[in-house]
């Protein structure tokens, strides 16, 4: 019998393995570049 905590832990582990970058692509998140960095580009 599968424990509910095992299912939750597996889901969190799979989500974490994808990495933060993958999740931010899905939400179309793009941070604003500070002016100090724009001058150096």
C-alpha positions as CSV (number, residue, x, y, z in Angstrom):
1,X,0.0,0.0,0.0
2,X,1.3,3.4,-1.0
3,X,1.5,5.9,1.8
4,X,0.1,9.4,1.0
5,X,3.3,11.0,2.4
6,X,5.4,8.9,-0.1
7,X,3.2,10.2,-3.0
8,X,3.6,13.8,-1.8
9,X,7.4,13.4,-1.3
10,X,7.7,11.9,-4.8
11,X,5.8,14.8,-6.3
12,X,8.0,17.4,-4.6
13,X,11.1,15.6,-5.5
14,X,10.1,15.4,-9.2
15,X,9.2,19.1,-9.2
16,X,12.6,20.0,-7.5
17,X,14.5,17.9,-10.0
18,X,13.2,20.1,-12.9
19,X,14.9,23.1,-11.4
20,X,13.7,26.6,-10.8
21,X,14.4,27.7,-14.3
22,X,11.8,25.3,-15.8
23,X,9.1,26.6,-13.5
24,X,9.8,30.2,-14.3
25,X,9.5,29.5,-18.1
26,X,5.9,28.3,-17.5
27,X,4.9,31.5,-15.8
28,X,6.7,33.7,-18.4
29,X,8.6,35.3,-15.6
30,X,11.4,37.6,-16.7
31,X,13.1,39.8,-14.1
32,X,13.8,43.4,-14.9
33,X,17.4,44.2,-15.5
34,X,18.8,47.0,-13.3
35,X,20.1,50.1,-15.0
36,X,23.6,49.5,-13.7
37,X,23.8,46.2,-15.5
38,X,22.2,47.6,-18.7
39,X,25.1,50.1,-19.1
40,X,27.7,47.3,-19.0
41,X,26.0,45.1,-21.7
